[in-house]
Every structure is written in C-alpha cells, then in structure tokens.
Amino acid sequence: TAGLHFTDELLQQIRDKGCEEVFVTLHVGAGTFQPVRVENLSGHVMHSEWYSISPEAAEKINKAKAEGRRVVCVGTTSLRTVEASASQNPEGKVRAESADTRLFIKPGYEFKVCDAMVTNFHLPKSTLVMLVSALCGRDEILAAYKHAVDEKYRFFSYGDACFLEQKVNQ
C-alpha cells in the first residue's frame, strides 16, 4: 500500500534521476496486521508468508548493492521479501526464488539489502512498527510517531507516507 502514493508522474521523475525500479512479490498474511501480544519479542511467532523474486529482480538488486548504490524498498512487504531472501544466503545476496518466510524484523536485526524505505505509519504494537524501529532506531521512530499523532497524520494502509533511512551504528 505504500506504493499507492506513487503517481505515474512521480515514478517518471524518479526514473529521470537514474533510479531503477524492480518488482518483488509477497503474499501478506493476516498476521502482519495482528498486534504483538508478548512482552519479550523473542516469544513472538511470526506468521508464514510466501514471496517470489524473479531472476531479473535479483540480478538488479545485487548489482546495485555491489556498485554501492542504495536499495530503497517501497513498503514493508518488499523490504521483508528482499531481506528474507538475503538472510537465507550466506553471502547476504538476494536470490531468484519463491519461498515461504517467517522472518521477524525487529530491533537488532542486521539489514543485508535495504538502505531506506517508503512506508505508511503503522498501528502501535504491530510487527511493522518493530520493523521500522529496526531500520531507523526505536527512539527515532517514537519521535516520528509522536509528531504524526500530534499533527493528526493518517495511519495504516491508506495513511500518510514517510521516507525512512537506515540508522548506521545502532
């Protein structure tokens, strides 16, 4: 749903700046939207979701990383897809594959592919808030969410979007 913010005109402007776009697939399960109900995150069991990455997409993503270019995921689903694939590869590269994943990205996770992302504001206590906290840092996300609440931003699937960059040396 983060991609709903992208018009044809905006996508063309992004391409005109030399960015490439690659599509991956993740079939989102209902568990993505369920709140985390445990105090200790290691006790949370992530639901299984099926993903698919084409050979062309894997090649482009790996080439970008090898050339030192940033990989910006649009949405938590694309982020989980590329990280699920790379986390199963000892070299940390994305593979062309279709597989199931139960990857739970939470603070402390070491990103292998994603450098930044576009995403919506998510509901409290969700795995998606944990994912963006892992990317940017918990304190930074809490400050951004406080701002969003104070300014009455819209949350969830059709809400406001934000651009988040990976925090280095968390």
N, C-alpha and C positions, 0 to 999 in steps of 0.2 A: 504493500500500500504506500510505501514511501515514494515509489515511482509515480504515483498519481499526481505528484506536484510538478512533474516534468512535461511541459508542453512540447510540441514539435519544434517550435521556435527556440526554446531553451536548449533542447537537445542539439539543434544545429549550431547554436552559439558555442556549446561545449565542444562539439566536433571541430569547429573552426579554430579552436585554440589548440588543436592537435591531440585531443583526448580520444581514446578508442573506447568503444562500448562492447561488452561481452555479456551474453546472457547465460545464466545457470538456472536450474530448477530445484525447488524444494517444496515438497507437498507438506504444508503446515498442518500439524495435528492440533487438536483441541487443547492439548496440554500446554502449548505455547502461551495460551491466554489464562491458564489457571494460576492462581496465586501460589507462591511458595509457602507451605504451611509448617515448615520445620525451623527451629531456631538455629541449628547447625546445618549449614548449606551442604556439607558432605552427606547428609542424610536425605537430600532431595533426589528422587529418581526422575530423571528426565525421560519424557516420552520418546518413542521412536518416530523418526520422520525419514521419508525417502527423498533422496536427491539424485540429480543427474548433471554431469558436466561433459560437454562434448569435447572431442579431441581438439577442435579449433579453439574453444574457450580455454582449455587447459594450457595449450601452447601460448596463447596470447598473454595469459596471466603470468605464466612462468617467465616468459620473455621480458615482460615489464619489470618483474622483480629482479631478474638477472641484470637488467640495464639500469637498475637503481631508480626506476620510476615508481610513483606511488600507485597503489591499488586502493580505489575508493569504492566501497560497496554501497549500493543503494538498497537500504533495508536490512533488517536483522536476518532475514531469510537468506539473502545472498551471502552475507557475512558468515552465517553458520555453515552454509554449503561449502565455501572455499576453505574455511578453517577445518571443517570435518574431514575433507579430503586430504589436506596437507598434514593434519595431525596423525593420520594413519601412515604417512610416508616418512621414513627415517630422514630423508633429505629435506623434509618440510615443503615439498613441492606439491602443487595441485595435480591430480591425476584425472585423466579422462575415465569416468566411471559412473555407474549407477549403483547406489548402495543405501543402506539404512544408517542413520546416525542417532546416537543418544548424547551427543556432545553437549555438555552444560558449561557454557562460558560464563565464568564468574570471576570476581576479583582474584588476581593471582595467575590467571591464565596468560600464557605467553603466545602472543599472536605471531603467526608464521607468514600470513599473507596480507591481511587487511591493515592499511595505514590510516584510513579515515573512512567516515561513512555519512550518509544522509539517512535520517530516520525520523520518525514521529516521536512525540512524547508519549511514554507508556504508563500504564497503570502501576500504582505502588505494589510492592511485594511480588512483582512478576519476574520471571526469568529474563525478560527483556530489559528491565531496569538493571539487573545484575550484569547482563552483557555489556550495556553501555558504560556501567561503572568499571568493568574490567578494562574497557578501551581507554577511558579518559581519567579514571580515578574517582573514587567514591565521593570525596569532598567536592570535586568539580561538578559532578552530576547533581549532587544535592543542592548546590548553589544555583545551577541552571534550572532545576525543577522548582526551586523556591521562586526564582524570577518568573518562570512560566505561570505558576499559580498566582503570584501577585499581580501579574499583567493579564490574567484571565485567558491564557493561551488554551487552545482546544487540545485535548489529549486523545489518544487511541488511534484507530485506523484512519479516520478521516480528519485527524487533527493537524496541528501546526508541525512543520518540519524543522530540523536543525542539522547543521553540519558539525560533526564531531571528529577531532583528530586524536590519534593515539598518543597517550601520555608516555613519554620516554622516562625510564628510570623510576618506576612507581615504587 
